Amino acid sequence: MTTIETSIGATTVSAAADSIPLTITAAAAGLRDGSLTSVGLVQAMQARADILDGTLGSYIVRTDEAALAAAAKADRELAAGIDKGLLHGIPLGIKDIITTSDGPSTAQSLILDPQFGSVDGKYSDALVVTRLRDAGAVVMGKLTTMEYAIGTPDPSKGFPTPRNPFGLDYWTGGSSSGTGNGVAAGLFLGGLGTDTGGSIRLPAAWCGISGMKQTFGRVPKSGCVPLGFSYDHIGPMTRSARDAAAMLAVLAGHDESDPASVDVPVPDYLAALTGTMEGLKVGVDVSFLDSAACDPATAGLTRAALAVFVEAGATVTEIKLPLWDELSTAMMAGMASESFTYHRPDMQSRWTDYGRPTRKTVGLGMFIGAADYVQAQRVRRAGLRAMEAVFADYDIVLTPTSLAPAPLLDGLDFEEMVPSVLTPYWNSVGYPAMSIPMGQTAAGLPMGLQLAGRPFDEATVFRAADAFQLRTDHHLAESPVMLDLLAASS
């Protein structure tokens, strides 16, 4: 394959070049000091996608021409002194259950009406996409997911199978798969994922990047295909916590288009990043490390991460999180019921058009009765009371994001994987929770650390995550697999 070259600022580089920034923060600095242009950055990342995406499976569709036009506009604005903030001129990707004006959204399914989210017959941006564009961000395209953001990959329906950039035989984690592997592979610098039971945090953990599920109601969900109405979140996925803070600052804020949107002030997340954890009280539940589902590497990586928290000034105490099994089970039951309610008419008339993994997961909702659903909500209410007691004593709560690294795609079983995933608990109560990289297994597969905080206190979660990343470089680790593919193309 021939080398694909493009201009970034004054320097001509290949798509494999080390000079393509890893983070939004670094790229934003380059755009302002003249060493980068948005057009050059977009072209370089498009060239990289030409090389990698056929193997990686990040994109459903690329909007190359529109992206270049948006990048050229950003360059003109920045040159004229118009600075819309850190995302101005930055390439981002959008999970394909969130609508955009560039074309239809598929939810990676044969079922979804191509006109979903259209206004007067024209495709339209979800509110979060509008906010990103208004901040000057460049939308690179729509990204792979699992069908309707649930289950596991199903190649039988003709959509790309997203693969883990650190091992192509392994899964990315669902369902924000294309966002996770695309950020990790450098196809864009950040993107939107959605999280109903862990679909931002799990691919973030397994692809070695950072992903935030903010407080329920913090970011409006209008324009997003629902999975579980009372569990769904839209949030940022980026290399660094600092980058995620910059994205959430743009995404957050009340809007009447989403009845679940909460009208509370949005703080200055970037100003909260002090570089230290001095004064923070951190509770860590290490009981999971004794689980039979726990990979041998998880305990060592977790304890090494805790040492960094202490070094950064935090007081770390072992705790036991209340109602873990109950809240995790309530989330699975409630989500199954809500998703089946949405899909029931189509499942009755178009059963075989759904992929088998989706039929297995969403179809479970038909066995969740009204009494079961109500009981799940009662458990959630009890969980909220219990959480208030926990966070009366602690600012941050830590666990691994998952107890095991990414599983192999061959023979992947959703039900077998669930016990090792520690994310659904926080969807039950709606508290903010973030996954950041904490290192790799001996096989080179990334693992994530999960940080949870008080409702609407994402700022403290970002502060702790950023302080950790100032002292570690796990979030900057590049995939040897991707680098080898890029080198082979030159």
PEQUI-V597741 format. One record per run of one state. SS is the DSSP state (A for helix, B for strand, O for the rest). FROM is the first residue (numbers start at 1). LEN is the number of residues. If there is no record, write none. Layout:
SS:FROM:LEN ; SS:FROM:LEN
//
This chain:
O:1:4 ; B:5:4 ; O:9:2 ; B:11:4 ; O:15:9 ; A:24:10 ; O:34:4 ; A:38:19 ; O:57:2 ; B:59:4 ; O:63:1 ; A:64:16 ; O:80:11 ; B:91:5 ; O:96:2 ; B:98:1 ; O:99:1 ; B:100:1 ; O:101:2 ; B:103:1 ; O:104:15 ; B:119:1 ; O:120:2 ; B:122:1 ; O:123:4 ; A:127:8 ; O:135:3 ; B:138:6 ; O:144:3 ; A:147:3 ; O:150:5 ; A:155:3 ; O:158:6 ; B:164:1 ; O:165:2 ; B:167:1 ; O:168:2 ; B:170:1 ; O:171:6 ; A:177:9 ; O:186:4 ; B:190:5 ; O:195:6 ; A:201:7 ; O:208:2 ; B:210:4 ; O:214:5 ; B:219:1 ; O:220:4 ; B:224:1 ; O:225:9 ; B:234:5 ; O:239:2 ; A:241:11 ; O:252:1 ; B:253:1 ; O:254:16 ; A:270:3 ; O:273:8 ; B:281:4 ; O:285:2 ; A:287:4 ; O:291:5 ; A:296:16 ; O:312:3 ; B:315:4 ; O:319:5 ; A:324:26 ; O:350:1 ; A:351:3 ; O:354:2 ; A:356:12 ; O:368:2 ; A:370:24 ; O:394:2 ; B:396:5 ; O:401:1 ; B:402:1 ; O:403:5 ; B:408:1 ; O:409:5 ; A:414:5 ; O:419:2 ; B:421:1 ; O:422:2 ; A:424:6 ; O:430:3 ; B:433:8 ; O:441:5 ; B:446:8 ; O:454:4 ; A:458:13 ; O:471:3 ; A:474:3 ; O:477:3 ; A:480:10 ; O:490:1
//
